[in-house]
């Protein structure tokens, strides 16, 4: 009924009916004619508009009623579904989770889940097991730094309010199965809401987003399709391949990525940040190197790479890959890459028909010790390849 009232108010504003009504009533009074309190006179155009609006409003109300009835039916089915999932969750031998990509529910043996997660955490170059919970110590240290920067005028009150930690807890690590791959490997994801550096990561993300200026990045499937349609017909002679970066987030070199950011802010960008370079580096380290979390009753520190789940993780990954592509752009041409577009860690590439996709993949993997590529080639029978949500 609010919608109906809003539409009627909209009609009044559009037709300015109140002013017409006042004039009409005045004319009637001047002529000593009988006036009914509820009288309203519309011209032909206003009558047509009123008719259309009423028809649209009635259709909207009808559809809303149908949707509401359908929701009641869905809620009944959902209750049965939730009851089933609740009973499954009580089974200590299985893990109920969701897939890494797409929507759905995945059931895993708990023993398999734990063994795969512990295999990831056993990489001493990326993770270290801690004996004590450092939450309070790190929260206090970050708070001292933020207070000093605020008092010296190097950060705004809004930045300080967003970044300051209160009542922090360790992060929670979990794994999402990649059901589209063999052996169903897990992607580690950190639930970082409530951690001591979560607010700081959000504040830094807002500040550093201006660094991203990469024409090779695809925003979404629609932008990707539009770009393909704008390609010249000569592009059809190329081979279509897709390169995927293996475990991008956990393999991002933190020290190098931090130096890329500092170089941009203090060497290339103007005006420079008023904050001391060492202090800004310390803020970046708080959000990356000093990120601890709980898994299976133990506390771990992530000493390299970034955690998927941190607000700053996608930005750091993009900054590193943007620098990687910029450095090796000339090499791409020599390898026969005629077209390169990337969505996070997946790339769509048009390759010279004489080039060997596996050979190009190996050469790309040699460009940086932290970046390893895998390749998917187009289907030779259908001359097609899947990328994002599109079949090209």
Order of alpha helices (4+ residues) and beta strands (2+ residues): alpha-alpha-alpha-beta-beta-alpha-beta-alpha-alpha-beta-beta-alpha-alpha-beta-alpha-alpha-alpha-beta-beta-alpha-alpha-beta-beta-alpha-beta-beta-beta
